[in-house]
Amino acid sequence: MSLFNDSDSIFLYHRYMIKLHGSQSSHALGWLDEESQNIRFKALAGLGNMNSHSVLDAGCGYGDFREIYPDATYIGVEQIPELLDEAISRYGHLPKTTFISGNFNTIDLPLTDYVVASGSLNYKSEDPQYIFKAISTLFNSCRLGLGFNLLNKIIPNELIVAYDPIQIMDYCASICREVKLTSDYSDEDFTTYMYR
């Protein structure tokens, strides 16, 4: 069994959503609407002021997190070509903005000050340790901090999974000096901040 063997399902899902909603819709990314995406971005911004820092956005989708920190050096990583093309179209012209094609779990990631992952860690995997390996991979790519959000309630969908916030906090505390969790922005979601 391969650790990251679930990419085909993720590709099929997003391509279906693009066909259904169009390539510029937040629905194509799996969000309920644009507001639900923005609420999660706002929660991730609680990681710290990332302006004047380098930021890696793992599973960046359309790269919309770029808008929040215009003075940051932004690197978006996306494995789905249609989403990456839209990200480049929206933000590729901006200074200090780079997009990388690939699966953030399997490619060599650049070391950046901060790493964020919004919605990109919610996909099911055959590997029960996937979430912990993914968190570790992303944390190893940051100099200052990692922020990510996860579902804490199951949504009726065979592609995504929810997690126990306490179990996630316990794991994060075992590999970093400081970990914080916020969940006051959504009933179904929580955001974790990890600091070096």
SVG drawing of the C-alpha trace seen along z (x, -y; Angstrom):
<svg xmlns="http://www.w3.org/2000/svg" viewBox="-24 -44 38 46">
<polyline fill="none" stroke="black" stroke-width="0.4" points="0.0,0.0 1.3,-3.4 1.1,-6.2 -0.2,-8.7 -2.2,-6.5 -5.5,-8.4 -4.6,-11.2 -6.8,-9.6 -9.9,-10.1 -9.0,-13.7 -8.4,-14.5 -11.7,-12.9 -13.6,-14.8 -12.2,-18.2 -12.6,-17.6 -16.3,-16.7 -16.8,-19.8 -15.2,-22.0 -17.5,-20.4 -20.5,-21.1 -19.6,-24.6 -17.0,-26.0 -13.2,-26.4 -13.5,-29.7 -16.0,-28.7 -15.1,-28.0 -17.4,-25.0 -14.8,-23.4 -12.4,-23.5 -14.9,-21.6 -16.0,-24.7 -19.7,-25.2 -19.3,-28.8 -16.7,-31.5 -17.6,-32.8 -16.7,-29.4 -13.3,-29.5 -12.7,-33.1 -13.7,-32.1 -11.0,-29.4 -8.5,-31.8 -9.2,-34.3 -8.7,-31.5 -5.4,-30.6 -4.3,-34.2 -4.2,-33.8 -1.0,-31.9 0.8,-35.2 1.6,-38.2 3.0,-36.6 3.7,-39.8 7.4,-40.3 7.8,-36.5 7.9,-33.6 4.7,-31.5 4.1,-28.0 0.4,-27.3 0.1,-23.4 -2.7,-22.4 -3.3,-26.1 -6.2,-25.5 -6.7,-28.9 -4.0,-30.5 -6.6,-32.9 -4.7,-32.9 -2.2,-35.1 -4.5,-38.1 -4.3,-38.1 -0.6,-38.9 0.3,-41.0 3.9,-41.7 4.7,-38.0 6.8,-35.9 4.2,-33.4 4.7,-29.8 1.5,-27.9 1.7,-24.1 -1.1,-22.4 -1.3,-19.0 -4.5,-19.5 -3.5,-21.2 -6.9,-22.9 -6.7,-24.5 -3.1,-25.4 -3.8,-27.1 -6.5,-29.2 -4.1,-30.1 -1.5,-31.3 -4.1,-33.2 -5.2,-35.0 -1.9,-35.7 1.0,-34.5 1.7,-38.1 2.2,-39.4 5.7,-40.0 7.2,-37.4 4.6,-34.9 5.5,-31.4 3.4,-28.3 4.7,-24.7 3.0,-21.8 2.9,-18.7 1.6,-16.8 3.0,-18.5 3.2,-15.1 5.6,-13.7 7.7,-16.5 10.7,-18.3 9.2,-21.4 11.2,-24.6 11.9,-25.8 9.7,-28.8 9.0,-30.9 5.3,-29.7 3.3,-26.9 -0.5,-26.8 -2.9,-24.1 -6.5,-25.0 -8.8,-22.1 -6.0,-20.1 -5.5,-17.6 -9.1,-16.5 -8.9,-13.8 -9.2,-10.1 -6.2,-7.9 -5.8,-4.1 -2.9,-4.9 -4.3,-5.4 -1.1,-7.4 -1.5,-9.7 -2.5,-12.8 0.4,-12.6 2.9,-12.0 1.5,-15.0 1.6,-17.3 5.2,-16.2 6.1,-16.8 4.6,-20.3 6.1,-21.2 9.5,-20.2 9.1,-22.8 8.6,-25.8 11.1,-27.9 8.5,-29.7 5.1,-28.0 2.5,-25.8 -1.2,-26.4 -3.8,-24.0 -7.5,-23.3 -9.3,-20.0 -12.9,-18.9 -14.1,-17.7 -17.5,-16.4 -18.1,-14.0 -19.7,-15.5 -21.6,-12.9 -18.8,-12.4 -16.7,-9.3 -13.6,-11.5 -13.1,-13.4 -12.6,-12.6 -13.0,-14.3 -10.5,-14.2 -10.5,-14.4 -9.0,-17.8 -7.5,-16.4 -5.7,-13.6 -4.4,-16.1 -3.3,-18.5 -1.5,-15.6 0.4,-14.6 1.4,-18.2 2.6,-18.8 4.9,-15.8 6.8,-17.4 6.8,-21.2 7.4,-23.6 4.0,-25.3 0.7,-24.3 -2.6,-26.2 -6.1,-25.3 -9.0,-27.5 -12.5,-26.3 -14.7,-29.3 -15.3,-30.2 -17.1,-27.0 -19.1,-24.1 -17.5,-21.6 -13.9,-22.8 -10.9,-23.6 -7.5,-25.2 -4.2,-24.2 -1.1,-26.4 2.3,-24.9 5.3,-27.0 9.1,-26.3"/>
</svg>
